[in-house]
Amino acid sequence: MIIGQAPGTKVHASGVPWDDASGKRLRDWLNIDSESFYDEGQIAIVPMGFCFPGTNPKGGDFPPRPECAPLWHDQLRDSLPDVELTLLVGQYAQKYYLGKLGKKTMTETVRSFTDYLPEYLPTPHPSWRTGIWQKKNPWFETEVIPELRRRVHGLLGQA
């Protein structure tokens, strides 16, 4: 299961989750093609917010609407009992699912990814800003991405 934020403007227009540059970066991190990524029998894609939250005049989009996850996530997870790994993509998913188990910052939470395995694997959100973040945090490329790929490929039978 991949839990992200909320649809951005491109995804809102297309109706296809992760149908933007962030989705391409996420698929690159996972090292899987679009066909595998969108195979509903293998991967569940769930946002923290189910609708486009609007554009923030200060830049980017507003955060996911806070009522969505508490209203829908338990029901969705109950209907998907065979989830073996949940990717928590970005700070909103991490805060919601990890609560007090999360670290002080998103960077610290991702750096401590082994603390949350085997159930969860936190990653940053793969937006354009993450390129800058990755340059400051090279351990993500050398430690997290290989483990992310190993686990996802193993679950998809692509090991």
BAVEX-521460 format. One record per atom (N, C-alpha, C, O, CB): chain; x, y, z. Coordinates in Angstrom, 2 decimals. Glycine has a CB too. Layout:
# residues N
mol|u|v|w
A|X|Y|Z
...
//
This chain:
# residues 159
mol|u|v|w
A|0.85|-1.17|0.00
A|0.00|0.00|0.00
A|0.90|1.24|0.00
A|1.89|1.30|0.73
A|-0.97|0.00|1.23
A|0.53|2.20|-0.82
A|1.24|3.47|-0.87
A|0.28|4.54|-0.36
A|-0.78|4.76|-0.94
A|1.74|3.80|-2.32
A|0.66|5.20|0.73
A|-0.16|6.27|1.27
A|0.57|7.59|1.04
A|1.65|7.82|1.58
A|-0.46|6.05|2.80
A|-0.04|8.43|0.22
A|0.56|9.72|-0.12
A|-0.20|10.86|0.50
A|-0.84|10.71|1.54
A|0.62|9.89|-1.62
A|-0.15|12.01|-0.14
A|-0.76|13.22|0.42
A|-2.18|13.40|-0.08
A|-3.12|12.85|0.49
A|0.08|14.45|0.06
A|-2.34|14.15|-1.14
A|-3.64|14.42|-1.75
A|-3.35|14.73|-3.21
A|-2.22|15.09|-3.55
A|-4.42|15.62|-1.03
A|-4.33|14.61|-4.07
A|-4.07|14.91|-5.48
A|-3.62|16.35|-5.68
A|-4.18|17.28|-5.10
A|-5.32|14.64|-6.32
A|-2.59|16.53|-6.51
A|-2.17|17.86|-6.93
A|-2.98|18.27|-8.15
A|-3.91|17.56|-8.55
A|-0.65|17.90|-7.24
A|-2.66|19.38|-8.75
A|-3.45|19.90|-9.86
A|-3.46|18.97|-11.07
A|-4.51|18.76|-11.67
A|-2.92|21.26|-10.28
A|-2.31|18.40|-11.43
A|-2.26|17.49|-12.59
A|-3.05|16.22|-12.33
A|-3.81|15.76|-13.19
A|-0.80|17.13|-12.93
A|-2.88|15.65|-11.16
A|-3.61|14.43|-10.81
A|-5.10|14.72|-10.69
A|-5.93|13.90|-11.10
A|-3.07|13.83|-9.49
A|-5.44|15.85|-10.14
A|-6.85|16.25|-10.03
A|-7.47|16.31|-11.43
A|-8.61|15.88|-11.62
A|-6.99|17.62|-9.32
A|-6.73|16.84|-12.38
A|-7.24|16.96|-13.75
A|-7.33|15.60|-14.46
A|-8.28|15.35|-15.19
A|-6.35|17.89|-14.56
A|-6.34|14.73|-14.24
A|-6.32|13.44|-14.94
A|-7.14|12.37|-14.24
A|-7.65|11.46|-14.88
A|-4.89|12.95|-15.09
A|-7.28|12.48|-12.92
A|-7.99|11.45|-12.16
A|-7.14|10.21|-11.91
A|-7.65|9.22|-11.39
A|-9.24|11.07|-12.88
A|-5.87|10.26|-12.27
A|-4.97|9.11|-12.09
A|-3.95|9.46|-11.00
A|-3.20|10.43|-11.15
A|-4.25|8.75|-13.45
A|-3.91|8.69|-9.91
A|-2.97|9.01|-8.83
A|-1.52|8.92|-9.30
A|-1.15|8.05|-10.08
A|-3.19|8.07|-7.66
A|-0.71|9.84|-8.81
A|0.72|9.88|-9.11
A|1.00|10.04|-10.59
A|2.03|9.59|-11.08
A|1.39|8.62|-8.60
A|0.09|10.67|-11.32
A|0.23|10.89|-12.76
A|0.91|12.25|-13.00
A|0.36|13.12|-13.67
A|-1.17|10.84|-13.48
A|2.11|12.39|-12.44
A|2.84|13.65|-12.54
A|4.32|13.37|-12.30
A|4.72|12.21|-12.18
A|2.29|14.70|-11.53
A|5.12|14.41|-12.22
A|6.56|14.24|-12.01
A|6.87|13.55|-10.68
A|7.83|12.78|-10.58
A|7.27|15.60|-12.07
A|6.06|13.81|-9.65
A|6.26|13.13|-8.37
A|6.06|11.63|-8.51
A|6.80|10.83|-7.93
A|5.31|13.70|-7.30
A|5.06|11.24|-9.27
A|4.82|9.82|-9.51
A|5.96|9.16|-10.26
A|6.33|8.03|-9.97
A|3.53|9.64|-10.28
A|6.50|9.87|-11.22
A|7.65|9.32|-11.96
A|8.82|9.11|-11.02
A|9.49|8.07|-11.07
A|8.05|10.26|-13.12
A|9.09|10.09|-10.16
A|10.19|9.95|-9.20
A|9.92|8.79|-8.24
A|10.83|8.02|-7.94
A|10.39|11.26|-8.40
A|8.68|8.65|-7.77
A|8.35|7.54|-6.88
A|8.55|6.21|-7.58
A|9.12|5.29|-6.99
A|6.90|7.67|-6.38
A|8.10|6.08|-8.81
A|8.31|4.84|-9.56
A|9.80|4.57|-9.78
A|10.23|3.42|-9.76
A|7.58|4.89|-10.92
A|10.58|5.64|-9.99
A|12.04|5.47|-10.10
A|12.62|4.95|-8.79
A|13.46|4.05|-8.79
A|12.71|6.80|-10.48
A|12.19|5.52|-7.66
A|12.67|5.02|-6.37
A|12.35|3.54|-6.21
A|13.18|2.77|-5.73
A|12.05|5.82|-5.22
A|11.14|3.15|-6.62
A|10.72|1.76|-6.48
A|11.33|0.87|-7.55
A|11.39|-0.35|-7.39
A|9.20|1.68|-6.55
A|11.80|1.49|-8.63
A|12.32|0.77|-9.79
A|11.27|-0.19|-10.36
A|11.55|-1.36|-10.64
A|13.61|0.00|-9.41
A|10.06|0.34|-10.52
A|8.99|-0.44|-11.16
A|8.36|0.40|-12.26
A|8.39|1.63|-12.23
A|7.92|-0.88|-10.11
A|7.79|-0.28|-13.23
A|7.16|0.41|-14.35
A|5.73|0.79|-13.99
A|5.19|0.38|-12.96
A|7.17|-0.48|-15.61
A|5.12|1.59|-14.85
A|3.76|2.07|-14.61
A|2.77|0.92|-14.54
A|1.83|0.96|-13.73
A|3.33|3.05|-15.70
A|2.95|-0.09|-15.35
A|2.02|-1.23|-15.35
A|2.00|-1.91|-13.98
A|0.93|-2.20|-13.45
A|2.42|-2.26|-16.43
A|3.17|-2.14|-13.40
A|3.23|-2.74|-12.06
A|2.68|-1.79|-11.01
A|1.95|-2.20|-10.10
A|4.67|-3.13|-11.72
A|3.03|-0.52|-11.13
A|2.63|0.49|-10.16
A|1.10|0.60|-10.08
A|0.54|0.74|-8.99
A|3.24|1.83|-10.51
A|0.45|0.55|-11.22
A|-1.00|0.72|-11.26
A|-1.77|-0.61|-11.25
A|-2.98|-0.62|-11.51
A|-1.39|1.50|-12.49
A|-1.10|-1.71|-10.96
A|-1.76|-3.02|-10.87
A|-2.49|-3.09|-9.53
A|-1.86|-3.33|-8.49
A|-0.73|-4.20|-11.02
A|-3.80|-2.89|-9.54
A|-4.60|-2.84|-8.32
A|-4.58|-4.15|-7.54
A|-4.87|-4.16|-6.34
A|-6.02|-2.48|-8.65
A|-4.25|-5.25|-8.20
A|-4.14|-6.53|-7.51
A|-2.86|-6.64|-6.71
A|-2.73|-7.54|-5.88
A|-4.21|-7.66|-8.50
A|-1.92|-5.73|-6.95
A|-0.63|-5.77|-6.27
A|-0.39|-4.58|-5.35
A|0.18|-4.72|-4.26
A|0.47|-5.85|-7.28
A|-0.82|-3.39|-5.80
A|-0.53|-2.16|-5.05
A|-1.81|-1.36|-4.84
A|-2.54|-1.06|-5.78
A|0.53|-1.31|-5.80
A|-2.05|-1.02|-3.59
A|-3.16|-0.12|-3.27
A|-2.58|1.28|-3.11
A|-1.58|1.47|-2.42
A|-3.91|-0.59|-1.95
A|-3.20|2.25|-3.74
A|-2.77|3.64|-3.66
A|-3.86|4.42|-2.93
A|-5.00|4.50|-3.39
A|-2.50|4.24|-5.09
A|-3.48|4.99|-1.79
A|-4.45|5.67|-0.94
A|-3.88|7.04|-0.55
A|-2.78|7.11|-0.01
A|-4.78|4.82|0.32
A|-4.60|8.10|-0.80
A|-4.13|9.42|-0.36
A|-4.61|9.73|1.06
A|-5.57|9.14|1.56
A|-4.61|10.51|-1.33
A|-3.92|10.64|1.70
A|-4.38|11.13|3.00
A|-5.63|11.98|2.84
A|-6.49|12.01|3.72
A|-3.26|11.93|3.70
A|-5.73|12.67|1.72
A|-6.90|13.46|1.38
A|-7.37|13.03|0.00
A|-6.55|12.82|-0.89
A|-6.59|14.98|1.43
A|-8.67|12.91|-0.18
A|-9.19|12.34|-1.42
A|-9.54|13.37|-2.48
A|-9.94|13.01|-3.58
A|-10.39|11.53|-1.12
A|-9.38|14.63|-2.16
A|-9.69|15.66|-3.14
A|-8.56|16.69|-3.16
A|-7.80|16.81|-2.20
A|-11.05|16.34|-2.83
A|-8.47|17.41|-4.25
A|-7.47|18.47|-4.38
A|-7.76|19.53|-3.33
A|-8.84|20.11|-3.32
A|-7.48|19.08|-5.82
A|-6.79|19.79|-2.43
A|-7.05|20.72|-1.32
A|-6.94|22.19|-1.69
A|-7.20|23.06|-0.86
A|-6.11|20.43|-0.20
A|-6.56|22.48|-2.92
A|-6.43|23.87|-3.35
A|-4.98|24.33|-3.33
A|-4.12|23.73|-2.69
A|-7.27|24.77|-2.49
A|-4.75|25.40|-4.04
A|-3.41|25.95|-4.15
A|-3.17|26.99|-3.06
A|-3.99|27.88|-2.86
A|-3.19|26.57|-5.54
A|-2.07|26.85|-2.39
A|-1.69|27.79|-1.35
A|-1.07|29.02|-2.01
A|-0.12|28.87|-2.79
A|-0.70|27.12|-0.33
A|-1.55|30.21|-1.74
A|-0.98|31.42|-2.35
A|0.51|31.59|-2.05
A|1.21|32.30|-2.78
A|-1.73|32.64|-1.87
A|1.00|30.96|-0.98
A|2.42|31.05|-0.63
A|3.27|30.05|-1.41
A|4.49|30.04|-1.28
A|2.60|30.82|0.86
A|2.62|29.21|-2.21
A|3.34|28.21|-3.00
A|2.89|26.81|-2.68
A|2.58|26.49|-1.53
A|4.83|28.33|-2.77
A|2.86|25.97|-3.69
A|2.44|24.58|-3.51
A|0.95|24.46|-3.25
A|0.19|25.40|-3.47
A|3.21|23.95|-2.36
A|0.56|23.29|-2.78
A|-0.83|23.02|-2.46
A|-1.04|23.08|-0.96
A|-0.09|22.94|-0.18
A|-1.27|21.65|-3.02
A|-2.29|23.28|-0.56
A|-2.62|23.18|0.85
A|-2.44|21.73|1.30
A|-2.42|20.82|0.47
A|-4.08|23.68|1.12
A|-2.31|21.49|2.60
A|-2.22|20.12|3.10
A|-3.51|19.34|2.82
A|-4.55|19.94|2.54
A|-1.92|20.12|4.62
A|-3.44|18.01|2.89
A|-4.66|17.22|2.74
A|-5.70|17.65|3.78
A|-5.36|18.02|4.90
A|-4.35|15.71|2.89
A|-6.96|17.59|3.40
A|-8.03|17.95|4.34
A|-7.97|16.99|5.54
A|-7.87|15.78|5.35
A|-9.45|17.89|3.64
A|-8.04|17.52|6.75
A|-7.80|16.69|7.94
A|-8.90|15.68|8.24
A|-8.66|14.72|8.98
A|-7.63|17.58|9.12
A|-10.10|15.85|7.69
A|-11.18|14.92|8.03
A|-11.16|13.64|7.20
A|-11.81|12.66|7.56
A|-12.52|15.59|7.85
A|-10.42|13.62|6.10
A|-10.47|12.47|5.19
A|-9.90|11.19|5.80
A|-10.58|10.17|5.85
A|-9.72|12.79|3.92
A|-8.66|11.24|6.25
A|-8.02|10.01|6.76
A|-8.78|9.40|7.93
A|-9.04|8.19|7.91
A|-6.60|10.31|7.18
A|-9.15|10.17|8.95
A|-9.89|9.55|10.06
A|-11.23|8.96|9.63
A|-11.71|7.99|10.22
A|-10.11|10.56|11.15
A|-11.83|9.54|8.62
A|-13.13|9.07|8.16
A|-13.03|7.80|7.32
A|-13.91|6.93|7.40
A|-13.82|10.15|7.36
A|-11.98|7.67|6.51
A|-11.93|6.60|5.52
A|-10.82|5.57|5.68
A|-10.99|4.43|5.23
A|-11.80|7.19|4.20
A|-9.71|5.90|6.29
A|-8.56|4.99|6.26
A|-8.80|3.67|6.98
A|-8.41|2.62|6.46
A|-7.38|5.66|6.87
A|-9.41|3.68|8.14
A|-9.65|2.40|8.83
A|-10.51|1.48|7.98
A|-10.23|0.28|7.89
A|-10.33|2.65|10.19
A|-11.55|2.02|7.37
A|-12.42|1.20|6.52
A|-11.65|0.64|5.32
A|-11.79|-0.53|4.98
A|-13.62|2.02|6.03
A|-10.84|1.47|4.71
A|-10.04|1.01|3.57
A|-9.05|-0.07|3.98
A|-8.91|-1.09|3.32
A|-9.30|2.19|2.92
A|-8.37|0.16|5.07
A|-7.38|-0.83|5.52
A|-8.07|-2.14|5.92
A|-7.52|-3.22|5.68
A|-6.56|-0.27|6.72
A|-9.24|-2.06|6.52
A|-9.99|-3.27|6.87
A|-10.38|-4.06|5.63
A|-10.47|-5.29|5.67
A|-11.24|-2.92|7.68
A|-10.62|-3.36|4.53
A|-11.01|-4.05|3.29
A|-9.80|-4.61|2.54
A|-9.96|-5.30|1.53
A|-11.79|-3.10|2.39
A|-8.61|-4.32|3.02
A|-7.37|-4.80|2.39
A|-6.52|-5.54|3.43
A|-5.47|-5.05|3.83
A|-6.57|-3.61|1.77
A|-6.98|-6.70|3.87
A|-6.29|-7.38|4.98
A|-4.93|-7.96|4.63
A|-4.17|-8.32|5.53
A|-7.16|-8.47|5.49
A|-4.59|-8.07|3.35
A|-3.34|-8.72|2.96
A|-2.20|-7.75|2.70
A|-1.20|-8.13|2.08
A|-3.58|-9.54|1.75
A|-2.32|-6.51|3.15
A|-1.24|-5.53|2.95
A|-0.04|-5.98|3.78
A|-0.14|-6.18|4.99
A|-1.70|-4.08|3.35
A|1.10|-6.13|3.11
A|2.31|-6.59|3.79
A|3.30|-5.48|4.07
A|4.19|-5.64|4.90
A|2.97|-7.65|2.97
A|3.16|-4.35|3.37
A|4.05|-3.21|3.57
A|3.29|-1.96|3.20
A|2.60|-1.92|2.18
A|5.36|-3.35|2.73
A|3.41|-0.94|4.02
A|2.77|0.34|3.74
A|3.86|1.40|3.62
A|4.60|1.65|4.57
A|1.74|0.72|4.85
A|3.94|2.02|2.44
A|4.86|3.12|2.25
A|4.17|4.38|2.73
A|3.08|4.72|2.27
A|5.30|3.24|0.76
A|4.81|5.07|3.64
A|4.28|6.32|4.17
A|5.04|7.44|3.47
A|6.15|7.81|3.86
A|4.42|6.42|5.76
A|4.42|7.98|2.44
A|5.07|8.94|1.56
A|4.78|10.37|2.04
A|3.69|10.89|1.83
A|4.61|8.75|0.09
A|5.77|10.97|2.67
A|5.63|12.34|3.14
A|5.20|12.46|4.58
A|4.79|11.49|5.22
A|4.65|13.06|2.29
A|5.32|13.67|5.08
A|5.10|13.93|6.51
A|3.66|13.71|6.97
A|3.45|13.31|8.11
A|5.50|15.33|6.83
A|2.68|13.97|6.11
A|1.29|13.83|6.56
A|0.95|12.36|6.85
A|0.33|12.06|7.86
A|0.33|14.40|5.50
A|1.35|11.47|5.96
A|1.12|10.04|6.18
A|1.91|9.55|7.39
A|1.41|8.76|8.19
A|1.50|9.23|4.93
A|3.14|10.02|7.51
A|3.98|9.58|8.62
A|3.41|10.03|9.96
A|3.35|9.24|10.90
A|5.39|10.12|8.47
A|2.98|11.28|10.05
A|2.41|11.77|11.31
A|1.14|11.02|11.68
A|0.92|10.68|12.84
A|2.13|13.26|11.22
A|0.30|10.76|10.68
A|-0.97|10.09|10.95
A|-0.75|8.64|11.39
A|-1.35|8.20|12.37
A|-1.85|10.13|9.70
A|0.10|7.91|10.69
A|0.27|6.49|10.97
A|1.27|6.18|12.07
A|1.12|5.20|12.79
A|0.68|5.79|9.73
A|2.28|7.00|12.20
A|3.30|6.71|13.22
A|3.03|7.42|14.53
A|3.48|6.97|15.59
A|4.66|7.09|12.71
A|2.31|8.52|14.48
A|1.99|9.26|15.69
A|3.24|9.55|16.51
A|4.22|10.09|15.98
A|1.00|8.49|16.54
A|3.20|9.20|17.77
A|4.32|9.49|18.68
A|5.54|8.63|18.39
A|6.63|8.91|18.89
A|3.88|9.28|20.12
A|5.39|7.59|17.59
A|6.54|6.76|17.22
A|7.43|7.47|16.20
A|8.61|7.13|16.05
A|6.07|5.42|16.66
A|6.85|8.46|15.50
A|7.63|9.23|14.54
A|8.64|10.10|15.25
A|8.49|10.44|16.42
A|6.71|10.08|13.67
A|9.65|10.46|14.53
A|10.71|11.30|15.09
A|10.31|12.77|14.99
A|9.23|13.10|14.52
A|12.05|11.06|14.37
A|11.20|13.63|15.44
A|10.90|15.06|15.49
A|10.69|15.66|14.09
A|9.84|16.54|13.92
A|12.03|15.80|16.19
A|11.43|15.19|13.10
A|11.31|15.71|11.74
A|11.08|14.57|10.76
A|11.33|13.40|11.08
A|12.56|16.51|11.34
A|10.61|14.91|9.57
A|10.43|13.91|8.52
A|11.78|13.28|8.18
A|11.85|12.07|7.98
A|9.79|14.55|7.26
A|12.84|14.08|8.12
A|14.16|13.55|7.80
A|14.59|12.50|8.83
A|15.09|11.44|8.46
A|15.19|14.68|7.73
A|14.40|12.80|10.10
A|14.76|11.84|11.14
A|13.92|10.58|11.06
A|14.42|9.48|11.29
A|14.61|12.47|12.52
A|12.64|10.73|10.73
A|11.76|9.57|10.59
A|12.22|8.69|9.44
A|12.32|7.47|9.60
A|10.30|10.02|10.37
A|12.51|9.29|8.30
A|12.98|8.50|7.14
A|14.33|7.86|7.46
A|14.56|6.70|7.11
A|13.09|9.39|5.86
A|15.20|8.59|8.10
A|16.53|8.07|8.45
A|16.40|6.85|9.37
A|17.25|5.96|9.34
A|17.39|9.16|9.13
A|15.37|6.82|10.18
A|15.13|5.72|11.13
A|14.17|4.68|10.56
A|13.47|4.00|11.31
A|14.58|6.26|12.45
A|14.13|4.55|9.25
A|13.13|3.70|8.59
A|13.09|2.28|9.13
A|12.03|1.67|9.15
A|13.38|3.66|7.12
A|14.24|1.74|9.56
A|14.24|0.35|10.04
A|13.44|0.19|11.34
A|13.01|-0.91|11.67
A|15.67|-0.12|10.26
A|13.24|1.30|12.07
A|12.44|1.23|13.31
A|10.99|0.87|13.03
A|10.29|0.39|13.93
A|12.50|2.57|14.04
A|10.52|1.08|11.80
A|9.10|0.92|11.48
A|8.82|-0.33|10.65
A|7.66|-0.67|10.40
A|8.60|2.13|10.75
A|9.87|-0.99|10.24
A|9.70|-2.23|9.46
A|9.31|-3.36|10.39
A|9.69|-3.33|11.56
A|11.00|-2.59|8.69
A|8.57|-4.35|9.94
A|8.23|-4.62|8.55
A|6.91|-4.01|8.08
A|6.54|-4.16|6.91
A|8.18|-6.09|8.34
A|6.18|-3.34|8.98
A|4.85|-2.84|8.59
A|4.91|-1.57|7.74
A|4.21|-1.47|6.73
A|4.03|-2.57|9.83
A|5.74|-0.62|8.13
A|5.79|0.67|7.46
A|7.20|0.97|6.95
A|8.19|0.53|7.52
A|5.33|1.78|8.39
A|7.25|1.72|5.85
A|8.52|2.24|5.36
A|8.28|3.69|4.97
A|7.64|3.96|3.95
A|9.08|1.39|4.15
A|8.80|4.64|5.77
A|8.59|6.06|5.47
A|9.57|6.57|4.42
A|10.74|6.20|4.40
A|8.73|6.90|6.75
A|9.06|7.43|3.54
A|9.90|8.11|2.54
A|9.49|9.58|2.52
A|8.41|9.94|2.99
A|9.75|7.45|1.11
A|10.35|10.42|1.97
A|9.90|11.79|1.74
A|8.88|11.79|0.61
A|8.73|10.80|-0.10
A|11.10|12.74|1.40
A|8.18|12.89|0.45
A|7.32|13.02|-0.72
A|8.23|13.28|-1.92
A|9.17|14.07|-1.81
A|6.26|14.19|-0.54
A|8.00|12.63|-3.05
A|8.91|12.75|-4.18
A|8.69|13.98|-5.06
A|8.78|13.89|-6.28
A|8.79|11.54|-5.03
A|8.40|15.11|-4.47
A|8.20|16.34|-5.23
A|9.53|16.87|-5.76
A|10.58|16.32|-5.44
A|7.50|17.42|-4.36
A|9.47|17.91|-6.54
A|10.69|18.50|-7.09
A|11.62|18.99|-5.98
A|12.84|18.99|-6.14
A|10.35|19.67|-8.03
A|11.04|19.39|-4.85
A|11.86|19.85|-3.73
A|12.73|18.75|-3.15
A|13.76|19.02|-2.53
A|10.97|20.43|-2.65
A|12.31|17.51|-3.34
A|13.03|16.39|-2.77
A|14.40|16.20|-3.41
A|15.30|15.64|-2.79
A|12.22|15.12|-2.92
A|14.57|16.67|-4.64
A|15.89|16.61|-5.26
A|16.92|17.36|-4.43
A|18.04|16.89|-4.25
A|15.84|17.18|-6.67
A|16.53|18.51|-3.92
A|17.41|19.30|-3.06
A|17.65|18.55|-1.75
A|18.78|18.47|-1.26
A|16.79|20.70|-2.78
A|16.58|17.99|-1.18
A|16.66|17.23|0.06
A|17.60|16.04|-0.10
A|18.42|15.77|0.77
A|15.26|16.76|0.51
A|17.48|15.32|-1.23
A|18.32|14.15|-1.46
A|19.80|14.51|-1.53
A|20.65|13.75|-1.06
A|17.90|13.44|-2.75
A|20.12|15.66|-2.10
A|21.52|16.09|-2.16
A|22.07|16.34|-0.76
A|23.26|16.12|-0.51
A|21.67|17.34|-3.02
A|21.23|16.81|0.14
A|21.66|17.06|1.52
A|21.67|15.77|2.35
A|22.31|15.71|3.41
A|20.74|18.08|2.18
A|20.97|14.76|1.88
A|20.82|13.50|2.62
A|21.16|12.31|1.73
A|20.27|11.54|1.37
A|19.38|13.36|3.18
A|22.44|12.14|1.36
A|22.82|11.08|0.42
A|22.56|9.67|0.95
A|22.49|8.72|0.16
A|24.27|11.21|0.07
A|22.41|9.51|2.24
A|22.10|8.21|2.83
A|20.76|7.67|2.32
A|20.55|6.46|2.30
A|22.06|8.32|4.36
A|19.85|8.55|1.90
A|18.56|8.09|1.38
A|18.79|7.21|0.15
A|18.18|6.14|0.01
A|17.64|9.29|1.03
A|19.66|7.65|-0.74
A|19.95|6.91|-1.97
A|20.72|5.62|-1.68
A|20.49|4.61|-2.35
A|20.77|7.79|-2.94
A|21.62|5.64|-0.70
A|22.46|4.47|-0.46
A|21.86|3.48|0.54
A|22.21|2.30|0.52
A|23.79|4.92|0.03
A|20.97|3.94|1.43
A|20.43|3.06|2.46
A|18.95|2.75|2.27
A|18.54|1.59|2.32
A|20.65|3.67|3.81
A|18.14|3.79|2.06
A|16.70|3.59|2.03
A|16.22|3.03|0.69
A|15.49|2.05|0.66
A|15.99|4.91|2.31
A|16.64|3.64|-0.41
A|16.15|3.19|-1.72
A|16.47|1.72|-1.99
A|15.59|1.01|-2.47
A|16.75|4.06|-2.83
A|17.69|1.23|-1.72
A|17.93|-0.20|-1.95
A|17.00|-1.11|-1.13
A|16.53|-2.13|-1.63
A|19.37|-0.54|-1.63
A|16.75|-0.73|0.13
A|15.85|-1.55|0.96
A|14.41|-1.43|0.47
A|13.68|-2.42|0.46
A|15.95|-1.11|2.45
A|14.01|-0.25|0.08
A|12.68|-0.03|-0.50
A|12.49|-0.92|-1.72
A|11.48|-1.62|-1.83
A|12.48|1.45|-0.88
A|13.44|-0.90|-2.63
A|13.35|-1.73|-3.85
A|13.34|-3.21|-3.52
A|12.56|-3.97|-4.09
A|14.51|-1.41|-4.79
A|14.21|-3.62|-2.60
A|14.29|-5.05|-2.25
A|12.95|-5.54|-1.72
A|12.47|-6.59|-2.12
A|15.39|-5.29|-1.20
A|12.36|-4.77|-0.83
A|11.08|-5.19|-0.23
A|9.94|-5.17|-1.25
A|9.16|-6.12|-1.34
A|10.74|-4.30|0.95
A|9.85|-4.09|-2.02
A|8.76|-3.98|-2.99
A|8.90|-5.04|-4.08
A|7.92|-5.69|-4.44
A|8.74|-2.56|-3.63
A|10.10|-5.22|-4.60
A|10.29|-6.24|-5.65
A|10.00|-7.63|-5.11
A|9.43|-8.46|-5.81
A|11.73|-6.19|-6.20
A|10.38|-7.88|-3.87
A|10.08|-9.18|-3.26
A|8.59|-9.42|-3.15
A|8.12|-10.51|-3.45
A|10.71|-9.29|-1.88
A|7.84|-8.42|-2.73
A|6.39|-8.54|-2.59
A|5.70|-8.68|-3.94
A|4.68|-9.35|-4.06
A|5.83|-7.34|-1.86
A|6.27|-8.05|-4.96
A|5.69|-8.13|-6.31
A|6.18|-9.34|-7.09
A|5.78|-9.55|-8.24
A|6.00|-6.88|-7.09
A|7.04|-10.13|-6.47
A|7.58|-11.31|-7.16
A|8.57|-10.93|-8.26
A|8.72|-11.64|-9.25
A|6.46|-12.14|-7.76
A|9.25|-9.80|-8.07
A|10.22|-9.32|-9.06
A|11.64|-9.39|-8.51
A|12.54|-8.70|-9.00
A|9.89|-7.88|-9.49
A|11.84|-10.20|-7.50
A|13.15|-10.26|-6.82
A|14.24|-10.75|-7.66
A|15.38|-10.84|-7.21
A|13.09|-11.09|-5.64
//
